[in-house]
Amino acid sequence: MKIKSVTAIPIDLKLKEPFSIANETVDIGENVFLKIETDEDIVGWGCATPDSVTSETKETVVNCFNNVIKDILIGENPLRINYITDIIEEKVKGNPSLRAGINMALYDVIGKKANLPLYKLLGGYKEKIETSVTIGLNPVDNMVDKAKFFVSEGFTCLKIKCGMDADQDIEVVLAIRNAIGPDIKIRLDANEGYTLEKALRVIETLEKLGADIEMLEQPTPAKYLYALKEVTAQCPVPIMADETALTLRDSLKLVKMEIADMINIKLMKIGGITNAIKANTFAEIAEIPVMAGCMNESMAAMAAGVHFACAFKNVKYADLDSALDFEQDVVKGGARYEKGFVIPSDKPGLGIEVDL
């Protein structure tokens, strides 16, 4: 089999409402769809989601695709995914979401060639995974209403954005816990917004008042590794690294230095499924559980995260909800939601249908 053509198609997906975290507000999800066509008429789809966290834009993604990636891919056998990925890793510096999109498109081809859904091809450890749904920063009443809505839709785990105002964060979480009752899991994500002291004050206050927090994600700035390590040492709830875990090397450093209790692996940050598998492997050896997370991704990309999450035992957590945020995606299939779980498609490859 040979790759005969590759295409990059930028698409802006409008969010149902602006989404705010501690360091930005967005109202669209920039996605670049990546199409690989083979001489056996198998088509593989992937998707890059550039973001300020990955230091990319859709322009840098498309430019790198046109100037570098095309020449690497044309004429290659897509089944040699480790070989192709190695070449791309060597020649493409930065642009991790582009590398991720190409990587998942190659896996889509392999899954279709094997006539297997990707999660089964990768190992098929589980058939579904519980996912959180995220509540962005807003006035307290709005966040409470959103929490109640998600619970009414059957979700069993909420991720609440925080990190701008510690006192308001405490108020919001207590109000949400009071509104949804004791059985729904609550995770917090500060997106680097706290100091060590604020992070500890927020969690200790919430725990004292019975809020029952499952975990706190990236409380302190990513560049201050020892602040995150100290929060991890002192905090009464588990700490998850996210922005600190941008690259494969970052994940290895987190494991070796025992910086955090858990690691959030996002395909867009780490450069695709191949690198995610590597990061998960040495995290599992160190007995550090992993979350599969997402950016503002179309289902074209998020489905890859779902398949990855379900393939491996050590991926114990998921925050795979981005496809719910758009007014209209251009993708069908890939995964579905049911009673708080996200379930990968059983169709070959990623199991997606793209309508562009």
N, C-alpha and C positions, 0 to 999 in steps of 0.2 A: 504494500500500500504506500502511496505517495501523497503528499500534500500538494494540491494543484493551485489553490488560491486561498488568500487570507484577506479579511476585510475588517476594518474598524469603523463602527457606526456610533457617533456620540448621540446620546438621548438625555434630555433633561426631564425628570419625572417630578411633577408638582406634588408637594406634600398636602395632605388634607388640611393641615394647619401649621404655622411656624413652629419649629422645634428648638427649644432653648436648653443649653447646658451651661456650666459655669464659665465657659470661655467663648461661646459663640451662639448665634441664632441663625438657622437656615430655613428656607422655605421651598427649596428644590433639592432633589438628589441628582447629582451629576453622575451619569453612568456612560461607559463606553462599551458597547456590545462588540464582541470579537467572534468572528465566524471563520472556521476552518473547514474547507471543502477538500475532499480526497478524490482520488481517481477511482475509488470504489463506490462513489456517490454517497458516502457517509459524511454527514455534516456535524461538526462539533461546535457547540456554543459555549462561550465564556463571557465574563463581564468584569470590567475594571471600574472601581468606584473611587476616583481620586478625592483626596481630602487634605485639609491643612495639616492634619496629624502625620500624613505620609509625605508631606511637602510636594504634592503633585497638583496639577490642574488637568482638565480634560485636554487642554492644548499640549501640555508636555507629554501626556499619554499618547495622543494621536501622532505627534511629531516623532517620538521615539519608535512608535509602531511603524510609521512610514519609512523612517531613515535607517532603522536597525533590524527590527523584528521580521519584517517581510523577507529580507534576504536570508535570514537564518532558517526560516520555516519552509520556504518553497523548495519542493523536491525531496524533503526529508520524510522518513517513515514515522508517522505520528505514534506508532506503537513503541518507539524507542524513547519513551518519555523521560527517562533519567538522563539519557545522552543529550536530548534537546534542552532539557532544563538546565543542565550543567553549562552548556554553551551560552544560554541566555543569562544565567547568573554571572558568567564571566564577562560578557560584553555589555550588559545593561546594568549600570550603577544607578541606584535610586529607582524611581517608578515601580515600587513594589506592587501596586494594584494592577499595573499592566502585566507584570510577571505572573501575578495571581490569575488574571483573566485568561492568559494564554495557557497556563498550566491546567486550569479547570476545563478549558475547551479540549485540550488533548485527552484528559480523562474522560470527557464526554464521548469522544471518538472511540476510545478503548472500550468503554462500557457498551457502546452500541455494537462494536465489532464482536464482543464477547456475548452479546445479548443478555447482559446482566445489569441491574441497577447498581450504581456506583458503590453504595454502602455495602452491598453484598460482595462486590468485587474486591473491596478493601479489607474485608474481614467479617462484616455483618454481625458485630457483637450484640447489638440491640436493634429493635425495629421501630423505636420511637424514643423521644427524650423530652422531659419536661422543660418548657421554656418560660423565661420571664417575659413580660411585656413592659415597655418603658414609659414612664410618665415624666415628661419634660418639665422644666421650671416654669411656673406660672403662679398666679395668686392662689392662696390656700384653697379657697372654695373650688376653683377650677380643677386643681389637682385631686381633691377629694372626689369630685364628680367623675373624673376620668378613672380613678381607682374603682369606684363602684360600677362603672360601665364595664371595665375589663372583667371584673369578677362576675358580673351578670352574663358575660359572654363565655364563661366557663374557665377562664384562666385562674391558675392556682398560685402564681408567683408574680409579684410586681417588683420592678426595678425603678426606684425613685431617684431622680437626679437631684443633686444637692451641691453644696460647695461655695455658694455666694454669700449666704448670710446664715451663720450657725444657729442663731436663735429662731429664725424663721424655719430652718430645716427641722429643728426639734418640734416646732408647732405643727408643721405639715405632717410629719411622720406620725405623731400622736393622733392627729385628726383622722388620718387615713386608717390607722390601726383601729381606732374607735368605730369607724364607719364600716369596715370590712370584717371585723371580728378576728378571733385568734388563730383561725386555721389557715389563712392565706399567708404564704411566705413573703417577707419584705427584704429586698436587697437595696443597698444604697450605693450610689455612684457619684463621687465628688469631682471627677474629672480634673484632678490636681488642685482643687480649690481651697484646701485647708492647710493650715500649719499643723505641725505635730500636736500642739496644745489644743487647737480647735477640734481636730479629729477625735482626740481622746475625750474631750469634754462632751461632744455631741453623742458619742456612743455610750459613754458611761452614764450620761443623763437619761438617754432613751432606755438603756437596759434597766436602770434603777426604777424607771416608771413603767416597766413591763411591756415595752414596744416589741421585744423579741426580734432582733435584727439577725438575718441569716448571714450576711457578709457585708463588708464595706470595700468598694472598689476604688482604687487609685486615689487615696485621700490627699496625697502630697505631690508637689511638682516632680515630674519624671526625672529631672536631672539630679535631684537630691536623693541618691540611693539610700544613704544611711538614715535619712528622715523616715523613709518608707520602712526600712528595717526596724527602726525604733518603734514606729507605730505597731508593726507586726508583733514585736516583743511585748508591748504593754497593753494592746487592745484586747478587750474581753471577747470580741467576735473575730472571725477569720478575716484576713486582709487579702484582697486580690490585686495583682499588678495588671495594668492595662497599658497606658501610655508608656510606661517604663519598658514594656516588652514589645518594642517595635520590630526587632529583627531576630533572626535565629540566634545570633551571638548574644543579643540581650537576654533571650530566654535561658540560654546556657549560664550566663552570668547570674541571673536571678536564682537558678537552681544551686549553683556552686556556692554562692554567698548567703544562701538562705534568707533572701530579702523579703519574701512574701509567702503566705500560706498557700496561695493558688495563683494560677496564671490564666489570663484571658488571651486565647489565641484567636486572632482575626486573620482570615486569609489575606485580606487587603494589606495588612501591615507586614505580614511575614513572607509574602511572595507566593502564596499558593498552597495547594494540598500537599505537595511533596515536602515542602519545608515544615508545614504544620505537623505532618506525621513524624518528622525528625524531632521537633520540639516536644511533642507529646511523649515520644519514646523516652527521652532522658528525664522528662518530668515524672513519668511513671516509675522509672528506676529509682528516683529520689523520693518517691511516695508523695508527690505534689500533684493534686488533682488539677484538671484543666477545665476551663469553660470555652465553648465555641461561641464567639461573638460575631457581630456584624457592624457595618457602617450604614450609610443611607443607600442600601443595595436593593436593586431589582431582584425579583425572585430568580433571575438568571444566575446571579452570584450567590444569593442566600441559600439556594438549593444545594450548592456545593458545600456550604457550611453544615447543612443538615446531614448530608451524606457522610461527611467527615465525622461529625459528632456521633452518629449512630454506628460507625464502624469500629470504634475503640472503647474498651472498658474504662480507661482513665479519663475520658471526656465525660465527666460526671455532671456538668452544668451546661446550660445553653441560654443564650440571650439572642435568639434568632427570630426577630419580629419585624424587621425593617420593611418587608413586603406589605405589611398591614398599613403602613403610613401613607401610601400614595393614593391620590385620587384615582389614578388608573395606571396599572402596570401594563407592559406590552408582552408579558409572559404569562402563560398558563401552565399548570402542573408543577412539577418540581417537589412540592411538599404541601401538606395540608395540616390544619390545626384541629385538634379534637380533645376536649376536656382537659385543657392545660398542656397538652403535649403537641409537639410538631413531629410529623410523620413523613419520612421520605417517600417519594414515588417509587413504585415497583417497576416502572418502565425502564428500558435500557438507558445506560448513561445517567445523566442528570434528570432525565424524565421531563424535560421542559419543551414547550412549544412557544416559539418566538414569532410575534406578528409585527413586523416592521414595514 
